[in-house]
Amino acid sequence: MSEKTTDFGYQKVPEDEKSRRVAGVFDSVAARYDLMNDLMSGGLHRLWKRFAVEASGVRPGERVLDVAGGTGDLALQFARRVGPSGEVMLTDVNAAMLRRGRDRLLDQGCLVPAVQCDGERLPFGAERFDCVSVAFGLRNMTRKEAALAEMRRVLKPGGRLLVLEFSKVWGPLKPLYDAYSFGLLPRLGQLVANDAQAYRYLAESIRVHPDQEALKAMMEQAGLERVEYFNLAAGVVALHRGYKF
């Protein structure tokens, strides 16, 4: 029997190897991750994340799980919304990213549990959270269908899943976007993070990630209902939202 493969950018690699390679990428860029996000997006990533938190409808006292939460941008905003009566859990599979997220939250006076775990195998009981979010992390997961099913499993009835992710840009902008992604972005990665290859992977991983309609269908197949998406920055990024009933 042939070994199952999956996408790692434009390469096909054994499924069991992808997580190791992704870990290598984020180990390399963790120290400059936030700075690179600001430079790559011109600061727009902050507005995209704020939009996702607003679209979540999270209220004081609710429980929120931030999957692949990295350096904690969404977790911090969620923690402020749920208040002292609520709960936010920050998770990431990468220890270096999770440490940065935990430390940033502590620096902001925000005590949020940080759990290192795989988004495809969440160590939480069923129907625990009112909201689950994953921002710019789903495309790095090997088995996206399994991850979506896990996120639905831990949602309470009436809970919502938010997926903020790079998506398919508006057609007329594609040549300019490609020139930026494969020309400027790796050079910027080399200059700021000393790793052009990590940001070349980023550009490739976006191109092989399911587009808006395909991801909507995947979320519906995972059992989520009333799935809709919102294009941001002409489709460079899309926010998908679905509910568990």
Contacts in CASP RR format, 6 or more apart in sequence:
PFRMAT RR
TARGET T0000
AUTHOR 0000-0000-0000
METHOD contacts of the structure
MODEL  1
MSEKTTDFGYQKVPEDEKSRRVAGVFDSVAARYDLMNDLMSGGLHRLWKR
FAVEASGVRPGERVLDVAGGTGDLALQFARRVGPSGEVMLTDVNAAMLRR
GRDRLLDQGCLVPAVQCDGERLPFGAERFDCVSVAFGLRNMTRKEAALAE
MRRVLKPGGRLLVLEFSKVWGPLKPLYDAYSFGLLPRLGQLVANDAQAYR
YLAESIRVHPDQEALKAMMEQAGLERVEYFNLAAGVVALHRGYKF
3 14 0 8 1.000
3 15 0 8 1.000
4 14 0 8 1.000
4 15 0 8 1.000
5 12 0 8 1.000
5 13 0 8 1.000
5 14 0 8 1.000
5 15 0 8 1.000
6 12 0 8 1.000
6 13 0 8 1.000
6 14 0 8 1.000
6 15 0 8 1.000
6 18 0 8 1.000
6 142 0 8 1.000
6 143 0 8 1.000
7 13 0 8 1.000
7 18 0 8 1.000
7 205 0 8 1.000
7 208 0 8 1.000
8 17 0 8 1.000
8 18 0 8 1.000
8 21 0 8 1.000
8 22 0 8 1.000
8 201 0 8 1.000
8 205 0 8 1.000
9 201 0 8 1.000
9 204 0 8 1.000
9 205 0 8 1.000
9 207 0 8 1.000
9 208 0 8 1.000
10 204 0 8 1.000
10 207 0 8 1.000
10 208 0 8 1.000
13 21 0 8 1.000
15 142 0 8 1.000
15 143 0 8 1.000
18 142 0 8 1.000
19 93 0 8 1.000
19 118 0 8 1.000
19 142 0 8 1.000
22 93 0 8 1.000
22 94 0 8 1.000
22 140 0 8 1.000
23 93 0 8 1.000
23 94 0 8 1.000
25 198 0 8 1.000
25 201 0 8 1.000
25 202 0 8 1.000
26 33 0 8 1.000
26 94 0 8 1.000
26 96 0 8 1.000
26 97 0 8 1.000
27 94 0 8 1.000
27 96 0 8 1.000
28 193 0 8 1.000
28 195 0 8 1.000
28 198 0 8 1.000
29 36 0 8 1.000
29 193 0 8 1.000
29 195 0 8 1.000
29 198 0 8 1.000
29 199 0 8 1.000
30 94 0 8 1.000
30 96 0 8 1.000
30 97 0 8 1.000
30 100 0 8 1.000
31 100 0 8 1.000
31 193 0 8 1.000
32 192 0 8 1.000
32 193 0 8 1.000
33 70 0 8 1.000
33 71 0 8 1.000
33 97 0 8 1.000
33 100 0 8 1.000
34 71 0 8 1.000
34 100 0 8 1.000
35 192 0 8 1.000
36 188 0 8 1.000
36 189 0 8 1.000
36 192 0 8 1.000
36 193 0 8 1.000
36 199 0 8 1.000
37 43 0 8 1.000
37 45 0 8 1.000
38 45 0 8 1.000
38 46 0 8 1.000
39 188 0 8 1.000
39 192 0 8 1.000
40 185 0 8 1.000
40 188 0 8 1.000
41 48 0 8 1.000
44 233 0 8 1.000
45 73 0 8 1.000
46 73 0 8 1.000
48 164 0 8 1.000
48 232 0 8 1.000
48 233 0 8 1.000
48 237 0 8 1.000
48 239 0 8 1.000
49 73 0 8 1.000
49 74 0 8 1.000
49 77 0 8 1.000
49 135 0 8 1.000
49 164 0 8 1.000
50 77 0 8 1.000
51 230 0 8 1.000
51 232 0 8 1.000
51 239 0 8 1.000
52 74 0 8 1.000
52 133 0 8 1.000
52 135 0 8 1.000
52 162 0 8 1.000
52 164 0 8 1.000
52 239 0 8 1.000
53 74 0 8 1.000
53 77 0 8 1.000
53 78 0 8 1.000
53 81 0 8 1.000
55 162 0 8 1.000
55 230 0 8 1.000
55 239 0 8 1.000
55 241 0 8 1.000
56 64 0 8 1.000
56 78 0 8 1.000
56 131 0 8 1.000
56 133 0 8 1.000
56 160 0 8 1.000
56 162 0 8 1.000
56 241 0 8 1.000
57 131 0 8 1.000
57 160 0 8 1.000
58 64 0 8 1.000
58 78 0 8 1.000
58 81 0 8 1.000
58 82 0 8 1.000
58 130 0 8 1.000
58 131 0 8 1.000
59 81 0 8 1.000
59 82 0 8 1.000
60 81 0 8 1.000
60 82 0 8 1.000
60 83 0 8 1.000
60 85 0 8 1.000
60 86 0 8 1.000
61 82 0 8 1.000
61 83 0 8 1.000
61 85 0 8 1.000
61 86 0 8 1.000
61 87 0 8 1.000
62 82 0 8 1.000
62 86 0 8 1.000
62 87 0 8 1.000
62 130 0 8 1.000
62 131 0 8 1.000
63 82 0 8 1.000
63 86 0 8 1.000
63 87 0 8 1.000
63 88 0 8 1.000
63 89 0 8 1.000
63 128 0 8 1.000
63 129 0 8 1.000
63 130 0 8 1.000
63 131 0 8 1.000
64 75 0 8 1.000
64 78 0 8 1.000
64 82 0 8 1.000
64 87 0 8 1.000
64 88 0 8 1.000
64 89 0 8 1.000
64 129 0 8 1.000
64 130 0 8 1.000
64 131 0 8 1.000
64 132 0 8 1.000
64 133 0 8 1.000
65 88 0 8 1.000
65 89 0 8 1.000
65 91 0 8 1.000
65 122 0 8 1.000
65 124 0 8 1.000
65 128 0 8 1.000
65 129 0 8 1.000
65 131 0 8 1.000
65 132 0 8 1.000
65 133 0 8 1.000
65 151 0 8 1.000
65 154 0 8 1.000
66 72 0 8 1.000
66 74 0 8 1.000
66 75 0 8 1.000
66 78 0 8 1.000
66 88 0 8 1.000
66 89 0 8 1.000
66 90 0 8 1.000
66 91 0 8 1.000
66 132 0 8 1.000
66 133 0 8 1.000
66 134 0 8 1.000
66 135 0 8 1.000
67 91 0 8 1.000
67 119 0 8 1.000
67 122 0 8 1.000
67 132 0 8 1.000
67 133 0 8 1.000
67 134 0 8 1.000
67 137 0 8 1.000
67 147 0 8 1.000
67 151 0 8 1.000
68 91 0 8 1.000
68 92 0 8 1.000
68 93 0 8 1.000
68 119 0 8 1.000
68 134 0 8 1.000
68 135 0 8 1.000
68 136 0 8 1.000
68 137 0 8 1.000
68 138 0 8 1.000
68 140 0 8 1.000
68 141 0 8 1.000
69 75 0 8 1.000
69 90 0 8 1.000
69 91 0 8 1.000
69 92 0 8 1.000
69 97 0 8 1.000
69 101 0 8 1.000
69 134 0 8 1.000
69 135 0 8 1.000
69 137 0 8 1.000
70 90 0 8 1.000
70 92 0 8 1.000
70 94 0 8 1.000
70 97 0 8 1.000
70 98 0 8 1.000
70 100 0 8 1.000
70 101 0 8 1.000
71 97 0 8 1.000
71 100 0 8 1.000
71 101 0 8 1.000
71 104 0 8 1.000
72 90 0 8 1.000
72 101 0 8 1.000
72 104 0 8 1.000
72 105 0 8 1.000
73 135 0 8 1.000
74 133 0 8 1.000
74 135 0 8 1.000
75 88 0 8 1.000
75 90 0 8 1.000
75 101 0 8 1.000
75 105 0 8 1.000
75 110 0 8 1.000
75 112 0 8 1.000
76 104 0 8 1.000
76 105 0 8 1.000
76 108 0 8 1.000
76 110 0 8 1.000
76 112 0 8 1.000
78 88 0 8 1.000
78 131 0 8 1.000
78 133 0 8 1.000
79 88 0 8 1.000
79 105 0 8 1.000
79 110 0 8 1.000
79 112 0 8 1.000
80 110 0 8 1.000
82 88 0 8 1.000
88 112 0 8 1.000
88 113 0 8 1.000
89 112 0 8 1.000
89 113 0 8 1.000
89 115 0 8 1.000
89 124 0 8 1.000
89 129 0 8 1.000
90 98 0 8 1.000
90 101 0 8 1.000
90 102 0 8 1.000
90 105 0 8 1.000
90 112 0 8 1.000
90 113 0 8 1.000
90 114 0 8 1.000
90 115 0 8 1.000
91 98 0 8 1.000
91 114 0 8 1.000
91 115 0 8 1.000
91 116 0 8 1.000
91 117 0 8 1.000
91 119 0 8 1.000
91 122 0 8 1.000
92 98 0 8 1.000
92 101 0 8 1.000
92 114 0 8 1.000
92 116 0 8 1.000
93 116 0 8 1.000
93 117 0 8 1.000
93 118 0 8 1.000
93 119 0 8 1.000
94 116 0 8 1.000
95 116 0 8 1.000
98 114 0 8 1.000
98 115 0 8 1.000
98 116 0 8 1.000
99 114 0 8 1.000
101 114 0 8 1.000
102 112 0 8 1.000
102 114 0 8 1.000
105 111 0 8 1.000
105 112 0 8 1.000
105 114 0 8 1.000
115 123 0 8 1.000
117 123 0 8 1.000
119 141 0 8 1.000
119 147 0 8 1.000
119 150 0 8 1.000
119 151 0 8 1.000
120 141 0 8 1.000
120 142 0 8 1.000
120 143 0 8 1.000
120 146 0 8 1.000
120 147 0 8 1.000
120 150 0 8 1.000
121 150 0 8 1.000
122 150 0 8 1.000
122 151 0 8 1.000
122 153 0 8 1.000
122 154 0 8 1.000
124 154 0 8 1.000
125 153 0 8 1.000
125 154 0 8 1.000
126 153 0 8 1.000
126 154 0 8 1.000
127 153 0 8 1.000
127 154 0 8 1.000
127 155 0 8 1.000
127 156 0 8 1.000
127 157 0 8 1.000
128 154 0 8 1.000
128 156 0 8 1.000
129 154 0 8 1.000
129 155 0 8 1.000
129 156 0 8 1.000
129 159 0 8 1.000
130 155 0 8 1.000
130 156 0 8 1.000
130 158 0 8 1.000
130 159 0 8 1.000
130 160 0 8 1.000
131 155 0 8 1.000
131 159 0 8 1.000
131 160 0 8 1.000
131 161 0 8 1.000
131 162 0 8 1.000
132 151 0 8 1.000
132 154 0 8 1.000
132 155 0 8 1.000
132 160 0 8 1.000
132 161 0 8 1.000
132 162 0 8 1.000
133 161 0 8 1.000
133 162 0 8 1.000
133 163 0 8 1.000
133 164 0 8 1.000
134 147 0 8 1.000
134 151 0 8 1.000
134 161 0 8 1.000
134 162 0 8 1.000
134 163 0 8 1.000
134 164 0 8 1.000
134 165 0 8 1.000
135 162 0 8 1.000
135 164 0 8 1.000
135 165 0 8 1.000
136 164 0 8 1.000
136 165 0 8 1.000
136 166 0 8 1.000
137 165 0 8 1.000
138 144 0 8 1.000
138 147 0 8 1.000
138 148 0 8 1.000
138 163 0 8 1.000
138 165 0 8 1.000
138 209 0 8 1.000
139 165 0 8 1.000
139 166 0 8 1.000
139 205 0 8 1.000
139 206 0 8 1.000
139 208 0 8 1.000
139 209 0 8 1.000
140 205 0 8 1.000
141 147 0 8 1.000
144 210 0 8 1.000
144 218 0 8 1.000
145 218 0 8 1.000
145 221 0 8 1.000
145 222 0 8 1.000
148 161 0 8 1.000
148 218 0 8 1.000
148 219 0 8 1.000
148 222 0 8 1.000
148 224 0 8 1.000
149 222 0 8 1.000
149 223 0 8 1.000
151 161 0 8 1.000
151 222 0 8 1.000
152 161 0 8 1.000
152 222 0 8 1.000
152 223 0 8 1.000
152 224 0 8 1.000
152 244 0 8 1.000
155 161 0 8 1.000
155 244 0 8 1.000
156 244 0 8 1.000
157 244 0 8 1.000
157 245 0 8 1.000
158 243 0 8 1.000
158 244 0 8 1.000
158 245 0 8 1.000
159 243 0 8 1.000
159 244 0 8 1.000
160 241 0 8 1.000
160 242 0 8 1.000
160 243 0 8 1.000
160 244 0 8 1.000
161 219 0 8 1.000
161 224 0 8 1.000
161 240 0 8 1.000
161 241 0 8 1.000
161 242 0 8 1.000
161 243 0 8 1.000
161 244 0 8 1.000
162 239 0 8 1.000
162 240 0 8 1.000
162 241 0 8 1.000
162 242 0 8 1.000
163 215 0 8 1.000
163 219 0 8 1.000
163 239 0 8 1.000
163 240 0 8 1.000
163 241 0 8 1.000
164 237 0 8 1.000
164 238 0 8 1.000
164 239 0 8 1.000
164 240 0 8 1.000
165 209 0 8 1.000
165 215 0 8 1.000
165 237 0 8 1.000
165 238 0 8 1.000
165 240 0 8 1.000
166 206 0 8 1.000
166 209 0 8 1.000
166 236 0 8 1.000
166 237 0 8 1.000
167 209 0 8 1.000
167 211 0 8 1.000
167 212 0 8 1.000
167 215 0 8 1.000
167 229 0 8 1.000
167 231 0 8 1.000
167 235 0 8 1.000
167 236 0 8 1.000
167 237 0 8 1.000
167 238 0 8 1.000
168 211 0 8 1.000
168 212 0 8 1.000
168 235 0 8 1.000
169 177 0 8 1.000
169 234 0 8 1.000
169 235 0 8 1.000
169 236 0 8 1.000
170 231 0 8 1.000
170 234 0 8 1.000
170 235 0 8 1.000
173 234 0 8 1.000
177 236 0 8 1.000
181 203 0 8 1.000
181 206 0 8 1.000
182 200 0 8 1.000
182 203 0 8 1.000
185 199 0 8 1.000
185 200 0 8 1.000
185 202 0 8 1.000
185 203 0 8 1.000
186 196 0 8 1.000
186 197 0 8 1.000
186 199 0 8 1.000
186 200 0 8 1.000
186 203 0 8 1.000
187 196 0 8 1.000
188 199 0 8 1.000
189 195 0 8 1.000
189 196 0 8 1.000
189 198 0 8 1.000
189 199 0 8 1.000
190 196 0 8 1.000
190 199 0 8 1.000
193 199 0 8 1.000
209 215 0 8 1.000
210 218 0 8 1.000
212 229 0 8 1.000
212 231 0 8 1.000
212 235 0 8 1.000
212 238 0 8 1.000
212 240 0 8 1.000
215 229 0 8 1.000
215 238 0 8 1.000
215 240 0 8 1.000
216 227 0 8 1.000
216 228 0 8 1.000
216 229 0 8 1.000
216 240 0 8 1.000
219 227 0 8 1.000
219 240 0 8 1.000
219 242 0 8 1.000
220 227 0 8 1.000
223 244 0 8 1.000
224 242 0 8 1.000
224 243 0 8 1.000
224 244 0 8 1.000
225 242 0 8 1.000
225 243 0 8 1.000
225 244 0 8 1.000
225 245 0 8 1.000
226 242 0 8 1.000
226 243 0 8 1.000
227 240 0 8 1.000
227 241 0 8 1.000
227 242 0 8 1.000
228 240 0 8 1.000
228 241 0 8 1.000
228 242 0 8 1.000
229 238 0 8 1.000
229 239 0 8 1.000
229 240 0 8 1.000
229 241 0 8 1.000
230 238 0 8 1.000
230 239 0 8 1.000
230 241 0 8 1.000
231 237 0 8 1.000
231 238 0 8 1.000
232 238 0 8 1.000
232 239 0 8 1.000
END
